[in-house]
Amino acid sequence: MRGRLALVPATGLSLLLAITADLPSPAAAASLSQVGAFGALFAEPGPNCPPDANNGQSGDGPAGPTGTPCKPAAVTAAVLPGGAILYWDGLEGMEDVHYSTSLEFGKAAGCDESRVMSLSGTPTWSAPRPADGTCSLGYQPTYLIDNPPAPAQPIVNQQGNAPDALFCSSLVFLRSGKVFTAGGTDYYEEPGVPGTPYGAVELEGTKTTRLFDPASGKWTRLADMNFGRWYPSLVTLPSGDIFVASGVTKLIKPVYPSGTQSSFTNVQQTETYSLSSGTWSDNGSAAQRSLPLYPRLHLLPDGKVYYDAGGQVFNPFGQSVDETLWNQTAVYDPKTRTWKTLEIPGLPGAAPGFRGSTFSIALPLSPPYTQASFLTAGGIVGTTPGTYLATTDSRVTTVDTANGDAFSWRATGPLNNARWYSSGVLLPDGKVFAVSGADRDEVVFPGGGLPVHPAELFDPTTGKWAPVASEQHDRTYHNSAVLLPTGQVLVGGHAPIATGYGAPSNLPGASNNFRDATFEIYNPPYLFFGPRPVINGLSARNLRRGSTLTIATRSAAAITQVMLVRNTAFTHLTDADQRALVLPVVGRTSSTVTVAIPAGSDVAPDGPYMLFIDAPSPGGLVPSVAAQLYVTA
């Protein structure tokens, strides 16, 4: 064995102890080995967000009015190297709508606040600089008709208080562990009535690219994209460069007189960000494709980008003129900059094609890393008008990269509860956790859905879903769930649109219509199976592809699986870089296990990863607390 084994920092263990303090006693644990348990609710200290004229509109720069911002809900969340959580809000300022979201939110919307939450010991919070992610620096809107000189028109376009919000951007990790975001939202009135809070709201996707540095806690801006994008998806390519697809530039009125974009569609042009030059480039006409908002994209183990026939449908009023194309899966080749259409998943079957408002989870890749499978469950069936009511349908699609990206699919057992906008999390034992959501589409009629509290677990060996513990709060629109280094799941978020697009209010028996800044932690069943293996040391923390890694553990003889899981960067049910690799064991002693790191960057792209070792028990695999690693070369 080459290299000295470095001890795992104690912070990993203190994190485990801090957030498992409320777990049941060993005697009670036996009854939880099937369903797991949710811990106590917790939140950033301070008042929630009582409605008034200031809350939700406070920025950190000169563009922000005075006032106290709402505590952010975790609409977007990233698990930073070391286990802290970067998260930010969405639809900030919704509490300040008094009559009509459609007529007031252009002005009422505020810059979304971000936070870093540490779970080492008692949870603590800090605000990045600036907390609004540079929203207050502003953005130049794309007005359909520019403002005429006064007093030619009594009704003009009016920029709102959130000129470049973090909300509705996409995010990925760079190889350094910094967080890279692209897109966002500019809220304004087009047109508005001067001297009043009223006007026709517009949400414009921005060209903005940002970088968050966990070491300094600072947000900075990078070069702009060529096209404004609201709800885009980012994918890290094998080169380390970043691919972006879809999004929409103007959500409510997607008309572009300049002719640079097709009107009444999402952005069809794709772009690539070069890490070496720090600039974006258009990938050309052959790289264009009509895709839904936040298209469910994944990097295949042959370096191509796969579209899993899923996304969000909201353009405008839930439709785009070419939505029928979204029913087909496809792959994009970054080398040739071309797309290849595959097949319609679910054919033959009762509910083929597109899935809206649900997850697409990449199941673990195992050697020889040529079979890539993706789990989709719930959501709405079909493009506009869709089914409105959520489905229990569940399926797995597979792309065989050893055979020309051959496509196949299979039905799985259905969900136990129909779920719209449910978050999915791959666990380190290979199972998939589904949580939160509603029984119907709460964008069609906000505030009218019934929350789904019971969570579920999918077992890939049986192909079935099983009900587990229930979360405590309603978390329907804009919820989040991320895997922690402890093997637990942090569940949060909930930032709904005001009921019926009017003002926020709770309908009897329906879901909570106000943002929720709380969190709760799910403890999966494997935490109640018995003792966990422990990683005592590693031969390296910066991994080179094609090399080996030696893990020191007193459980060496019992370890049956070693899994490398990419740190989560999650928003709107998506994490296009979500990835888990089963590492083959190539050596073993009484106190060490040695595994092989994949040789290709198409299998193991650069970035931060969590390493879990799994040991068997009568209940199933038991994972360790993860060690933080980086794949860098």
Secondary structure, DSSP 8 states (H G I E B T S, - for coil): --S--EE--THHHHHHHHHSTT---HHHHGGGTTT-EE---EE-SS------SSTT---SSTTS-SS-------SEEEE-TTS-EEEE-SSTTGGG-SS-HHHHHHHH-----EEEEE-SSS-EEE--BSTTTTGGG------SS----TTS-SSEEEE-S-TTBSTT-EEEE-TTS-EEEE--EEEEEEEE-TTSS-EEEEEEEB--EEEEETTTTEEEE----SS-BBS-EEEE-TTS-EEEE--BSBSS----TTSSS-TTS-----EEEETTTTEEEE--GGG-----BS--EEE-TTS-EEE-SEEB--SSTT--TTGGGGGS-EEEETTTTEEEE---TT-SSSS-S-EES---EE--B-TT--EEEEEEE-SEESSTT--SB----EEEEEEEGGGTSEEEEEE----SS--BS-EEEE-TTS-EEEE--BSB-TTTSTT-S-B--EEEEEETTTTEEEEEEE-SS---TTEEEEE-TTS-EEEEE-----GGGSS----TTS---S---EEEEEE-GGGGSS------EES-SEE-TT-EEEEE-TTGGG--EEEEEE--EEETTB-TT--EEE--EEEE-SSEEEEE--S-TTTS-SEEEEEEEEE--TTS-EE---EEEEE--
